[in-house]
């Protein structure tokens, strides 16, 4: 399966409300030469609709990886993370919290909610590209994930 995964596009769900961060993530994925299909939703409610394949998201694929910001409108990233990790059909999808927050309480709380990792967004584009490439390398190349 890993060999097949390496050849196919990676389905990534980016949950991010900041258009500049969305552009930065797209650029980082392009620069990192990650073969992907990036889906973007701008709030926590839309994230859960996407993951549950409701409404306009009825035909979307299940993501291989979720990049989740914490500070979102409608439903914040902590609530989204909690719902993902409590749902038997979603809980094995790796969730990378990718946020500007460096607050210790956010780090502790997200790990308590079973985030797979916590990454603080760098401001510098080159550092951001390095981070995104590292996330892709680790979660979608090195790690063996279960087949659903």
C-alpha angles and dihedrals in degrees: 000000000000091000089051090047092052091056098044127071114268115237108225126181113203114195103195133136098192110090091203091056090047090053091046092051092049090050092047092051090048093048091045088053092231110167100225149144105223119203118190129200122178104212143029096254091055090047092058092044089052093048093046090044094234129159114337089005095060093114102039120119123247108264121243089209137016122211105198130191115206102215105064135149123250094012121016125231093255091059091046091050091050092051093047094050093046093052113088092210094052108029096092094057106105111246117201112193103217108183145139092237116109093175113136091219090058091050093049094044095050092049089048086055088053101255109173092224143344121226127180112220112243117221094221116086094220091052090046091052089050091051094048092047090049091050091050094045094049103040100034105029111026104031119075108225126192118258112241 
